[in-house]
Amino acid sequence: MFKLISWNIQQGGGSRIAQIVRALSNENATCLVLSEFKNNASGLKIRSLLLQAGYKIQMTHAATSTLNSVLIASLLPADTKLHIQSDINFPNAIIEAIYPAFSIYGVYLPHKKKHKLFPYLVDQLKKADRPIIIAGDYNSGINGLDQKGDSFWYSEYLKKMEALHCHDAFRKLHGNVKEYSWYSHQGNGYRYDHTYCSADLFPIIKKCYYLHEWREKKLSDHSPMVLEMG
């Protein structure tokens, strides 16, 4: 089984790092995509603890210590690509882990800021010669479905991804169920965190779900998403 966990760890993890890595290690996922990772002392501690847990393949951007970026950590060998050309203003938003059978794009896309990252991902899908998984914090969703309101930006690009046969794994398996990965202080729910997968992968996708208890225990303000393939 190949198990992927994508998770916004909230501002680099802070004092929660030991709990975060312990929870991840207990899940024994093949690949981790951590967003809001920071390339600083906290990030180094996360990488060191993950290395001790067997995640020998690690990749992240050489971002400055204050910027939120992405870390991918893998138990299996993988080639890497940083995609710094995706957007001149947000060069640390996308990392690709390249496995023999497919690629995983780990993403952390800005919240309500103008960017070219969604068009870039759509172009990657158009040019792809292999199945693709795009996992992480999109800071977007489908209005009226992934939130009650209509405040999401870039929803139209999620529909373009669907048109290119890259589908929302959670929706494919669970339909239009109301389930959210982040809540505002007012208690409004938003499904910001997604895993979109090429159609060719769906015959081997077994499960796609959230670990809400990690958010409820305040390990982060986001629920991790899990994708299981076999």
HELIX and SHEET records of a PDB file:
HELIX    1   1 GLY A   14  ARG A   16  5                                   3    
HELIX    2   2 ILE A   17  GLU A   27  1                                  11    
HELIX    3   3 ALA A   41  GLN A   52  1                                  12    
HELIX    4   4 ILE A   84  SER A   86  5                                   3    
HELIX    5   5 LEU A  117  LYS A  127  1                                  11    
HELIX    6   6 SER A  155  ALA A  163  1                                   9    
HELIX    7   7 ALA A  169  HIS A  174  1                                   6    
HELIX    8   8 ALA A  199  ILE A  204  5                                   6    
HELIX    9   9 HIS A  212  GLU A  216  1                                   5    
SHEET    1   A 6 ILE A  57  THR A  60  0                                        
SHEET    2   A 6 SER A  69  SER A  74 -1                                        
SHEET    3   A 6 CYS A  31  PHE A  37 -1                                        
SHEET    4   A 6 PHE A   2  ASN A   8  1                                        
SHEET    5   A 6 MET A 225  MET A 229 -1                                        
SHEET    6   A 6 ILE A 205  TYR A 210 -1                                        
SHEET    1   B 6 ASP A  79  LYS A  81  0                                        
SHEET    2   B 6 ILE A  94  ILE A  98 -1                                        
SHEET    3   B 6 SER A 103  TYR A 108 -1                                        
SHEET    4   B 6 ILE A 132  ASP A 137  1                                        
SHEET    5   B 6 ASP A 193  SER A 198 -1                                        
SHEET    6   B 6 CYS A 166  ASP A 168 -1                                        
SHEET    1   C 2 TRP A 182  TYR A 183  0                                        
SHEET    2   C 2 GLY A 189  TYR A 190 -1                                        
END                                                                             
